[in-house]
Amino acid sequence: MKEWFGCVAWIAFSTATLIASADLQIVTRFGPGPGFFLRVLSIVLLALGLIQALLLFLGQRRAAKSHDGPSPENLTAILDTDENEEVLKGDKASTVRFFLLAVSLFGYALLLEPLGFMVATVALAWSAMVLLGRRPLWSFVEAVVAIFLAHLLFSNLLGVNLPTASLAPLASLHL
Amino acid sequence: MEGLLGLMQGFEVALTWHNLLFALIGCMTGMLVGVLPGVGQSAGMALLIPITYRLDPAGAIIMLASIFYGAAYGGTITSILMNVPGESESIVTTFDGYPLALQGRAGTALSISAIGSFVGGTATTIALAVVAVPISRAALELGPPEYATLMMLGLCLAAGLLGSSVIKGLLMVVFGLLLSQVGSDPALGMPRLTFGNPSLIDGIPLLAIIMGFYGLSDVLLSVFKSFDMDGGAKKITRLLPTGADLRESAGPIARGTLVGAMLGILPGMASAVSTFFSYALERRISKTPEKFGKGALPGVAGPETANNAFANASFLPLMTLGIPGSAALSILFGALMIQGITPGPLMFRDHPDVAWGLIASMIVGNGMLLALSFPLIGIWVSILKLPANLIGAIIIVVSMIGVYTVQSNPFDLLALATFTVVGAGLKWLNYPLAPAILAFILGKPIESALGQTLNIYQGDATVFLTRPISATFIAAALLIILSSSIRLYRGSRQASANDSGAH
């Protein structure tokens, strides 16, 4: 099921890029136009997605492929080792925490300038620690101390211009 | 001779107190990220990139390169003491390293690894210094068709050599190339896939992709993983090897150096292949092959040496051809670009201080690793007890601050969040990310080289097949994809036959 999801995603993505690049010129009088490689790559991606779907279809009719891990007796299995070999054990709570972590990243991106560096980053650090499994109250203290130190490092030592809050009540506190 | 003079010039740069300090910080950070669960070499380098902005180019690159080879040694510690390989190239080390630790010889295995890494790394770096300038000059003679096909060969090596699916590797290459298409096109400056967003005119921020794929996505996925690291490390009794250990390891170290150096110069080659070859070679020529897998010292000495020799040799295609061979080197490539230095044949002419300083710093860094590895092993083992959730939170905050500080543009943070989710999704679906990063970095140079070729030869694409060098590169790329597909197909058939036999 997971593999099929991948195939569908690639086919959808390549179709979307084909549509998005429809207005771009393929050839100009100077040679390949801005849409040339984009179009070629989208078509290749679409073809690869379809080939993967076909292989998956054929593979499901054969016996499922089993993998013995690499060992001195099975040395060539090292070549079959994938970049991400770790087993992910998902339950409902972990999935919720995963999505909340993702939301906190997007939230930080959107709220950094309105809330300012201090407030937004403390909120991010605290939510990350809690969602990753640390105790809420103690994490808050750790987050405040860590972000104060990070502010000193980036702003004072490295001279980085960190944003202060643009929202009225926080801006008046120079946060 | 020119290379050795350049190396002397490099030592003047590498031996300044601040560059020594950067190399030390890099080596320590590298060993730390190699040891820590869930933090890889690439993530460690990505996390430190923002801190390097305000450093001079030589110092910044020296620090990042030190992380690169420091992490290779950090992975050895967990492989030998805990049977936990950090990255695929360390898997081989567990075969004999952990049995040695069980026999009470963990210290010997670690010290032989450190000595082998030092010898392999240093010898390869000296060879790199000698051949780098001639290869850079030869690279300048390559025309656009050769360059384009050489880069594509590198991508095919990255996609097809390692892993359980060639098609997944190829999909990720094309995905990376497509991502590189976002922004203005190199010929006419027309915006592509920007959807009217001015922040995308310069393309997707490199750091957002690197940190999203390699730093943050692992942290997000860590909620689905369990880290059982406590109390698993074996005790170290005797650290220094005996004369007999050194004599037994001398041959494997010499052969490992050759294997690692020869494979490392191939762009796109995976480091795990060098450790695999070295182990297979040692077992084949050993008088006691039955000891392999049960605690044979040559089974640790050879692959560990090959791993470090490979890491140092892989700088050659980056510095002479501008082709990074791995995800970690792609990050170094990105860091060089951020510093205003284009890796490639002109690097030795235009930025000799950085190029030679980097090469000399590798010798200094390897010496530091050798010196640090013995006294600090206890500290690395205790660091393993740090809570993974705290490390994860630190990575999240440092990555977000780091990406924002580059351009002070919140859009970069949105891009980072997006690629974190995309990276996590791809990892969950078991797609390799290294080919995508490599393709993203090489996308624009490939497009330029292909465009120039088609311009020069008036749209005649057969030129790639009629010029001997580019035809050779294309044939080699096809051979790699075909041979890997056949290997995987046979493996699958064998597994199917075994399964049906078992039922």
Interface residues (C-beta under 8 A of the other chain):
Chain A: K2 E3 F5 G6 W10 F13 T17 A20 S21 L24 Q25 V27 T28 F30 G31 P32 G33 P34 G35 F37 L38 L41 S42 V44 L45 L48 G49 I51 Q52 L55 G59 R62 A63 A64 K65 S66 H67 P70 S71 P72 E73 L75 T76 I78 L79 D80 T81 D82 E83 N84 E85 E86 V87 L88 K89 G90 S94 R97 F98 L101 A102 L105 F106 Y108 A109 L110 L112 E113 T121 L124 A125 A128 M129 L131 L132 G133 R134 E142 A146 I147 A150 F154 L158 G159 V160 N161 L162 P163
Chain B: I51 R54 S88 I91 V92 F95 D96 L161 L162 G163 S164 S165 I167 K168 L170 L171 V174 F175 L177 L178 Q181 D185 A187 L188 M190 R192 L193 F195 L216 V219 L220 L221 S222 V223 F224 K225 S226 A272 V273 T275 F276 Y279 A280 R283 F292 G293 G299 P387 A388 N389 L390 G392 A393 I394 I396 V397 V398 M400 I401 Y404 T405 S408 P410 L413 L414 L416 A417 T420 V421 A424 K427 W428 L429 N430 Y431 P432 L433 A434 E447 L450 G451 L454 N455 G459 R487 L488 G491 S492 A495 S496 N498 D499 S500
